[in-house]
Protein backbone atom coordinates (compact mmCIF):
# COMPACT_ATOMS: atom_id res chain seq x y z
CA UNK A 1 0.00 0.00 0.00
CA UNK A 2 2.83 2.39 0.83
CA UNK A 3 4.44 1.77 -2.58
CA UNK A 4 1.22 2.77 -4.36
CA UNK A 5 1.09 6.02 -2.41
CA UNK A 6 4.71 6.79 -3.27
CA UNK A 7 4.05 6.12 -6.97
CA UNK A 8 0.97 8.37 -6.97
CA UNK A 9 2.89 11.15 -5.20
CA UNK A 10 5.78 10.76 -7.64
CA UNK A 11 3.42 11.00 -10.62
CA UNK A 12 1.74 14.11 -9.15
CA UNK A 13 5.15 15.68 -8.50
CA UNK A 14 6.26 15.00 -12.08
CA UNK A 15 3.02 16.51 -13.45
CA UNK A 16 3.39 19.58 -11.21
CA UNK A 17 7.04 20.09 -12.24
CA UNK A 18 6.06 19.66 -15.89
CA UNK A 19 3.35 22.33 -15.61
CA UNK A 20 5.68 24.70 -13.78
CA UNK A 21 8.42 24.27 -16.38
CA UNK A 22 5.87 24.76 -19.19
CA UNK A 23 4.71 28.04 -17.59
CA UNK A 24 8.31 29.22 -17.26
CA UNK A 25 9.18 28.40 -20.87
CA UNK A 26 5.96 29.28 -22.73
CA UNK A 27 6.29 32.55 -24.68
CA UNK A 28 4.66 35.81 -23.63
CA UNK A 29 3.96 38.25 -26.47
CA UNK A 30 3.40 42.00 -26.29
CA UNK A 31 1.43 43.09 -29.35
CA UNK A 32 0.85 46.71 -30.40
CA UNK A 33 -0.98 47.41 -33.66
CA UNK A 34 -2.25 50.96 -34.09
CA UNK A 35 -3.86 50.22 -37.45
CA UNK A 36 -6.33 47.75 -35.89
CA UNK A 37 -6.28 49.50 -32.46
CA UNK A 38 -5.06 46.37 -30.68
CA UNK A 39 -2.78 46.48 -27.66
CA UNK A 40 -2.46 43.17 -25.81
CA UNK A 41 -0.34 40.77 -23.83
CA UNK A 42 -0.71 37.15 -24.94
CA UNK A 43 0.64 34.22 -22.98
CA UNK A 44 0.55 31.30 -25.38
CA UNK A 45 -1.48 28.44 -24.03
CA UNK A 46 -2.87 30.39 -21.07
CA UNK A 47 -4.70 33.48 -22.24
CA UNK A 48 -4.72 37.05 -23.44
CA UNK A 49 -5.24 40.44 -21.82
CA UNK A 50 -5.94 43.23 -24.24
CA UNK A 51 -6.96 46.83 -24.62
CA UNK A 52 -9.22 47.91 -27.46
CA UNK A 53 -9.96 51.56 -28.13
CA UNK A 54 -13.39 52.22 -29.60
CA UNK A 55 -14.97 55.58 -30.39
CA UNK A 56 -16.13 56.91 -27.02
CA UNK A 57 -15.26 53.72 -25.15
CA UNK A 58 -12.33 51.75 -23.85
CA UNK A 59 -12.55 47.95 -23.53
CA UNK A 60 -10.25 45.80 -21.42
CA UNK A 61 -10.63 42.19 -22.50
CA UNK A 62 -9.45 39.03 -20.75
CA UNK A 63 -9.61 35.72 -22.59
CA UNK A 64 -8.48 32.30 -21.43
CA UNK A 65 -9.49 28.73 -22.11
CA UNK A 66 -12.71 28.77 -20.12
CA UNK A 67 -13.26 32.40 -19.16
CA UNK A 68 -13.94 35.49 -21.27
CA UNK A 69 -14.64 38.88 -19.75
CA UNK A 70 -14.87 42.45 -21.06
CA UNK A 71 -14.38 45.41 -18.74
CA UNK A 72 -15.56 48.92 -19.61
CA UNK A 73 -13.70 51.26 -17.23
CA UNK A 74 -15.19 54.43 -18.75
CA UNK A 75 -18.79 53.30 -18.28
CA UNK A 76 -20.86 55.17 -15.72
CA UNK A 77 -21.21 53.22 -12.49
CA UNK A 78 -23.48 53.68 -9.56
CA UNK A 79 -21.72 55.51 -6.78
CA UNK A 80 -21.93 54.02 -3.34
CA UNK A 81 -21.70 56.03 -0.18
CA UNK A 82 -18.19 55.99 1.08
CA UNK A 83 -17.11 56.42 4.62
CA UNK A 84 -14.60 59.12 5.30
CA UNK A 85 -11.16 57.67 5.62
CA UNK A 86 -8.59 59.01 7.96
CA UNK A 87 -5.52 60.33 6.27
CA UNK A 88 -2.48 58.31 7.10
CA UNK A 89 1.00 59.58 6.58
CA UNK A 90 3.07 57.64 4.13
CA UNK A 91 6.55 56.62 4.91
CA UNK A 92 9.02 57.79 2.34
CA UNK A 93 10.28 54.81 0.42
CA UNK A 94 13.91 54.53 -0.43
CA UNK A 95 14.09 54.54 -4.21
CA UNK A 96 17.49 53.67 -5.60
CA UNK A 97 17.38 55.04 -9.14
CA UNK A 98 20.65 53.47 -10.25
CA UNK A 99 19.72 49.97 -9.07
CA UNK A 100 16.20 50.11 -10.49
CA UNK A 101 17.36 51.52 -13.83
CA UNK A 102 19.85 48.65 -14.16
CA UNK A 103 17.07 46.14 -13.47
CA UNK A 104 14.80 47.85 -15.98
CA UNK A 105 17.54 47.80 -18.62
CA UNK A 106 18.22 44.09 -17.97
CA UNK A 107 14.48 43.42 -18.25
CA UNK A 108 14.22 45.29 -21.56
CA UNK A 109 17.18 43.33 -22.94
CA UNK A 110 15.32 40.04 -22.38
CA UNK A 111 12.67 40.92 -24.99
CA UNK A 112 13.03 39.65 -28.53
CA UNK A 113 11.42 41.74 -31.27
CA UNK A 114 9.51 39.43 -33.64
CA UNK A 115 8.14 42.10 -35.98
CA UNK A 116 8.65 45.84 -36.19
CA UNK A 117 6.92 48.20 -38.61
CA UNK A 118 6.61 51.99 -38.39
CA UNK A 119 4.89 54.20 -40.98
CA UNK A 120 5.20 57.78 -39.77
CA UNK A 121 4.08 61.25 -40.79
CA UNK A 122 4.92 64.11 -38.44
CA UNK A 123 2.70 66.64 -40.29
CA UNK A 124 5.83 68.74 -40.77
CA UNK A 125 7.29 68.50 -44.28
CA UNK A 126 10.71 69.76 -43.19
CA UNK A 127 11.01 67.26 -40.31
CA UNK A 128 9.79 64.47 -42.60
CA UNK A 129 12.49 65.49 -45.07
CA UNK A 130 15.14 65.25 -42.34
CA UNK A 131 13.84 61.89 -41.11
CA UNK A 132 13.53 60.34 -44.57
CA UNK A 133 17.26 59.52 -45.08
CA UNK A 134 17.60 58.35 -41.46
CA UNK A 135 14.66 55.97 -41.82
CA UNK A 136 15.99 54.85 -45.22
CA UNK A 137 19.37 53.80 -43.78
CA UNK A 138 17.83 52.24 -40.67
CA UNK A 139 15.38 50.34 -42.88
CA UNK A 140 18.23 48.71 -44.80
CA UNK A 141 19.10 46.60 -41.76
CA UNK A 142 15.84 44.68 -41.63
CA UNK A 143 13.59 47.12 -39.79
CA UNK A 144 10.55 48.36 -41.65
CA UNK A 145 10.64 52.11 -41.19
CA UNK A 146 8.76 54.39 -43.57
CA UNK A 147 8.18 58.13 -43.77
CA UNK A 148 5.10 59.25 -45.63
CA UNK A 149 3.69 62.64 -46.50
CA UNK A 150 0.02 61.53 -46.45
CA UNK A 151 -0.78 61.92 -42.75
CA UNK A 152 -0.69 58.18 -41.96
CA UNK A 153 0.63 56.91 -38.65
CA UNK A 154 0.95 53.17 -38.19
CA UNK A 155 2.98 51.24 -35.65
CA UNK A 156 3.05 47.45 -35.47
CA UNK A 157 5.35 45.82 -32.92
CA UNK A 158 5.38 42.24 -31.64
CA UNK A 159 7.85 41.53 -28.82
CA UNK A 160 8.29 38.13 -27.18
CA UNK A 161 9.68 37.06 -23.84
CA UNK A 162 9.64 34.06 -21.52
CA UNK A 163 8.90 34.09 -17.81
CA UNK A 164 12.19 32.48 -16.77
CA UNK A 165 14.08 35.32 -18.51
CA UNK A 166 12.04 37.92 -16.63
CA UNK A 167 12.64 36.18 -13.30
CA UNK A 168 16.37 35.86 -14.00
CA UNK A 169 16.63 39.56 -14.94
CA UNK A 170 14.79 40.68 -11.82
CA UNK A 171 16.70 38.46 -9.38
CA UNK A 172 20.28 38.64 -10.67
N, C-alpha and C positions, 0 to 999 in steps of 0.2 A: 504493500500500500504506500509506503514511504517513497519507493522508487517512482510510482506513478505521479505523485505530487511533485517530486523533483523534476520530472520530465515536463509536466504541465507548466511549472514555474519557469523552466528553461525556455520553453517555446514562447511563453508570454514575454519573457525578457528579450528574446531574439526579435520578436515582432515589434516591441516597443523601441528597441535600438534601431531597427530598420526604419520605422516611421520617423524617429528623431533625425537620423542621418538623411532621410529623404527631404525633410523640412529644411535642414541646413544646406542641402545641395541644390534644391529646386530653384530655378531662376525667378527673380523679381524684376519686373519691367516697369519703368517709368515712361509713360507715353504722353506726348504733347503734340496735338495737331490743331492748329488754329483754323485751318480751312474747314474742318468738320466740327469745330468747337468741342473737342474731346481732350480732357486732361484726366489721366487715370494712373493708378498703380495696380498692376496685375501680378499676382503671385500664381504662377502656373500650377495647376492642379488643386489650388485651394480657393481662389476667388479673385474678385476685382472690386476696387473702390474707386469711383470716378466722380468727376465734376462735369456737369453739362450746363452750359450757359444758354438760356433761352431768352427770347425777348420779354423782358419784364419779370423773369423768374430765374432762379438758380436751383439746380437739382443736384443733390448728392445721392449717388446710387451705390448700393452695396449688393454684390451678387456673389453667391457661392453655390455649392452643389445643391443644397436643399432650401436655401433662404435667399429671397430677393426683397429688397426694401429700398424705397425712394424717400428721401428727406427733402423737404422744401423749407429751408431756413428763413426765407424772406416772406413766407406766408404769415398772415395775421393770426395770432393766437390769443386765446382768452387769457386775460391777466388775472392772476390770483392775488389775493391780499397777502402781502409779505409783512412779516414782523420786522421791526427795526432791529438791525444788528448793531452790536457795539463795535466801535472801531478798535481794532487791535493794531498795535504797532508792529511793524515788520522788522525783523532783524536783517541787517545788511549782510547780504551774502558775499562771500569772497569769490570774486570772478577773476580768474587768472586768464587774461586775454591771450598770452603767448601759448599757454598749454592748450587752451580750447581751440585756438586757430590751427595749431599743429594737428590736433585730432580731426578737425573739420577738413583740413587738406588731405590727410591720410584717407578719410572717408570718401572724399571726392575722387581720389585716385583709384579707388576700388571699382568704380563704375566703368563699364565698357559701352561705348557708343555703337549701337547697331545700325542706326540710320540717322542722317543729319541732312536737312534741306532747309535753306533759308531763301526766300524770295522777298526782297526788301525795296520799298520806296519811301524815302524820307520826306517827300513833298517839297524838297529843296533841290532844284536842278544842279546847283553848284556843288552841294555836298554829294549828290548822287554821282556827279562827274568825278569828284575826288575818290569816292569809294569804288567806282567801277574798276580801275586797274588793280586795286588791292583785292577785291573779290575775285577778279579774273585769275590772279596769281595764286591765291589761296585755293581756288576751285580746281586748279591743275593737280593738286595732291589728293584728290579723291573726295573732297567735301563738295557738296552741291550748294554753292553760294551764287545767287543771282541778284543783280540790281536791275530794277525796271523803272520806267518813267510813266507808268500807267496808274499808279496809286494802289497797287496790290501789295498786301503784306501777308506772307504765309510762312509759318514756321512749323516744321515737322521733325521732331526729335524722338528717338526711341533709345533709351539707355537701359542697360541690364546689369544686375548685380546678383549676388548670392548671399544668403544670410551669414554663412560662416566667414565671408570676407568682411562683412560689416562688424561682426563680433570681434574678429581679429584686429581690425583697425581701431575699434573703440577701447579694447583692453591693452594692447601693446603699443 
